[in-house]
């Protein structure tokens, strides 16, 4: 089975393939453009993206969308995380968080898989906190800010731990279990 992953982000493919290898699977990155719907739920963004790319390529495809949901901001930036990261970066989020007592946050990943049978969405969540400062140099995006509940380190400080507990790992594991049933 050819497993195509529509994304321009090679980090996402690398993370997904680290999980997929345990299932005897591998994703191939395809850099195709697709319109990203504006929705508050990353699952909806991944679902619509996968449907669109499948209609263009006529091959089984996955599209992943993820977001950082911060409780103090009622879930912002959420599904708009990539846009906000490009505009504000980690420094901007920290500035917004200045003085915030509630630092709870979660990363959510949604993978939309589409084939001739239709689309299925697989979601993974990891709960944690926003650190008081950016720490670490590994990973990408908001990794220097996010500390999962079970670690004193950010994802950027401990990429091995991120690989074991991340939202993308959880969603990818669900997808791979499903793919093995086909």
Backbone torsions as a table, in degrees:
resi	resn	phi	psi	omega
1	UNK	NA	126.7	176.7
2	UNK	-80.4	124.4	-176.5
3	UNK	-114.6	103.1	-176.9
4	UNK	-99.6	139.0	-179.1
5	UNK	-121.0	109.9	-178.8
6	UNK	-83.5	105.4	177.9
7	UNK	-166.4	154.0	172.2
8	UNK	-98.4	-0.6	-176.0
9	UNK	-98.9	101.3	-178.1
10	UNK	-65.9	-24.4	177.4
11	UNK	-61.6	-41.0	179.7
12	UNK	-62.9	-41.9	-179.6
13	UNK	-66.4	-41.3	178.9
14	UNK	-60.9	-46.0	178.7
15	UNK	-63.0	-43.7	-179.7
16	UNK	-65.0	-40.6	-179.5
17	UNK	-68.7	-29.2	175.7
18	UNK	-62.3	-35.2	177.5
19	UNK	-79.2	-46.6	-175.3
20	UNK	-60.2	-32.3	-179.6
21	UNK	-57.4	-35.2	178.3
22	UNK	-67.2	-14.7	178.0
23	UNK	-107.1	5.0	-177.4
24	UNK	72.3	27.6	-178.6
25	UNK	-121.4	162.2	176.1
26	UNK	-150.8	137.6	178.2
27	UNK	-99.0	143.6	175.8
28	UNK	-110.6	126.5	179.9
29	UNK	-71.3	131.5	170.5
30	UNK	-124.7	128.5	-176.2
31	UNK	-96.4	84.6	178.9
32	UNK	-117.7	142.0	178.2
33	UNK	-85.1	142.7	175.0
34	UNK	-147.5	150.1	178.9
35	UNK	-71.3	134.1	178.8
36	UNK	-98.3	114.9	-179.9
37	UNK	-64.7	150.7	175.5
38	UNK	-91.5	111.9	-178.6
39	UNK	-149.9	153.9	179.1
40	UNK	-79.0	-17.4	-177.6
41	UNK	-105.3	126.8	178.3
42	UNK	-63.2	-28.5	177.6
43	UNK	-61.7	-39.8	178.6
44	UNK	-67.5	-39.6	178.9
45	UNK	-62.6	-46.3	-179.8
46	UNK	-66.0	-41.2	-179.9
47	UNK	-61.3	-50.8	-178.4
48	UNK	-66.5	-37.8	177.4
49	UNK	-63.2	-44.1	180.0
50	UNK	-64.1	-42.1	178.3
51	UNK	-61.2	-45.0	-178.4
52	UNK	-62.2	-49.7	-177.2
53	UNK	-64.5	-38.2	178.5
54	UNK	-60.9	-41.4	179.6
55	UNK	-64.7	-27.7	178.9
56	UNK	-81.0	-41.0	-172.5
57	UNK	-97.8	-25.2	-177.8
58	UNK	59.4	32.8	176.6
59	UNK	-135.0	150.1	176.1
60	UNK	-54.8	137.0	-172.4
61	UNK	-145.2	150.3	168.8
62	UNK	-121.1	148.4	173.1
63	UNK	-131.9	132.2	-179.9
64	UNK	-115.8	137.2	171.7
65	UNK	-131.1	144.9	-179.5
66	UNK	-143.1	164.4	-179.9
67	UNK	-155.9	156.5	173.9
68	UNK	-101.3	119.9	-177.4
69	UNK	-110.2	113.7	-175.6
70	UNK	-104.1	121.7	-176.5
71	UNK	-58.3	-42.5	-177.3
72	UNK	-61.2	-21.1	-179.3
73	UNK	-110.6	22.7	178.9
74	UNK	56.7	38.0	177.0
75	UNK	94.3	-7.4	177.6
76	UNK	-67.9	142.8	4.5
77	UNK	-83.9	-13.1	173.2
78	UNK	52.4	-129.1	-177.2
79	UNK	-67.8	-9.1	179.2
80	UNK	-100.7	17.6	-173.5
81	UNK	-58.6	-43.3	-178.5
82	UNK	-63.5	-44.8	179.2
83	UNK	-61.0	-47.4	-179.2
84	UNK	-64.2	-39.0	178.9
85	UNK	-61.4	-43.1	-179.4
86	UNK	-67.3	-29.3	-179.6
87	UNK	-86.9	-41.2	-173.1
88	UNK	-112.0	-31.0	-176.4
89	UNK	66.6	-175.4	178.9
90	UNK	-63.8	-38.3	-178.8
91	UNK	-61.4	-39.2	179.5
92	UNK	-67.0	-39.9	177.1
93	UNK	-64.2	-43.6	178.2
94	UNK	-61.7	-38.3	178.0
95	UNK	-64.1	-42.4	176.8
96	UNK	-63.2	-34.1	-177.7
97	UNK	-80.9	-8.7	-176.8
98	UNK	-52.7	120.2	179.2
99	UNK	84.2	-2.9	-179.4
100	UNK	-72.2	127.2	178.0
101	UNK	-78.3	-37.2	-178.9
102	UNK	-89.7	109.7	-178.3
103	UNK	-110.3	11.1	-179.4
104	UNK	-64.9	141.8	-179.8
105	UNK	-155.1	167.6	175.2
106	UNK	-147.0	146.9	169.6
107	UNK	-97.9	135.3	176.4
108	UNK	-125.1	132.5	175.7
109	UNK	-120.0	135.7	174.7
110	UNK	-127.6	130.4	177.4
111	UNK	-114.1	121.1	174.0
112	UNK	-95.8	125.3	176.6
113	UNK	-114.7	126.8	-179.8
114	UNK	-128.4	133.3	173.3
115	UNK	-142.9	-166.8	-176.1
116	UNK	-61.2	-19.8	179.7
117	UNK	-83.4	-13.4	-177.6
118	UNK	122.8	-159.7	-175.4
119	UNK	-117.9	141.5	173.9
120	UNK	-128.0	146.0	-179.3
121	UNK	-119.9	134.8	-179.6
122	UNK	-120.9	127.3	-176.7
123	UNK	-119.5	143.5	174.7
124	UNK	-130.3	144.4	-178.3
125	UNK	-132.5	141.5	169.8
126	UNK	-131.2	126.6	-178.2
127	UNK	-90.9	149.1	178.3
128	UNK	-174.8	-148.7	-175.4
129	UNK	-140.5	159.8	171.1
130	UNK	-90.6	124.5	179.3
131	UNK	-66.5	162.3	179.0
132	UNK	-75.0	-16.4	178.5
133	UNK	-153.7	158.3	176.6
134	UNK	-70.6	130.7	-179.3
135	UNK	-137.8	137.3	177.1
136	UNK	96.4	160.6	-176.4
137	UNK	-126.4	4.2	180.0
138	UNK	-94.5	172.1	176.6
139	UNK	75.4	-156.7	-178.5
140	UNK	-156.4	170.9	177.5
141	UNK	61.4	-129.6	-175.3
142	UNK	-86.1	8.7	-178.8
143	UNK	-52.6	-36.5	179.4
144	UNK	-68.4	-13.1	-178.2
145	UNK	-101.6	-23.1	-168.6
146	UNK	-96.2	123.1	174.9
147	UNK	-112.2	116.4	175.8
148	UNK	-67.7	156.2	-178.0
149	UNK	-52.4	-34.9	-171.9
150	UNK	-92.3	17.3	-177.9
151	UNK	-149.4	143.0	174.2
152	UNK	-82.2	-5.7	-176.5
153	UNK	-104.2	151.7	174.4
154	UNK	-75.7	164.6	175.9
155	UNK	-58.9	-34.6	-179.7
156	UNK	-72.2	-23.0	176.9
157	UNK	-84.3	-26.1	-173.7
158	UNK	-138.0	72.6	-177.3
159	UNK	-63.5	-27.0	177.7
160	UNK	-63.4	-46.4	178.6
161	UNK	-64.4	-40.8	176.5
162	UNK	-55.3	-45.0	179.9
163	UNK	-61.4	-25.1	-178.8
164	UNK	-86.7	-28.5	-171.1
165	UNK	-124.8	-0.9	-168.7
166	UNK	-66.4	160.0	175.0
167	UNK	-59.7	-40.1	-179.6
168	UNK	-69.0	-37.8	176.2
169	UNK	-59.6	-48.0	-177.4
170	UNK	-61.5	-44.4	178.8
171	UNK	-66.5	-41.2	-179.4
172	UNK	-66.1	-39.2	177.0
173	UNK	-60.3	-43.8	178.2
174	UNK	-61.1	-45.0	179.5
175	UNK	-60.8	-48.6	-176.9
176	UNK	-62.8	-40.1	176.0
177	UNK	-60.5	-41.4	177.8
178	UNK	-64.0	-47.3	-178.4
179	UNK	-59.8	-33.9	-179.8
180	UNK	-69.3	-15.5	177.8
181	UNK	-87.0	-13.0	-176.9
182	UNK	-77.3	NA	NA
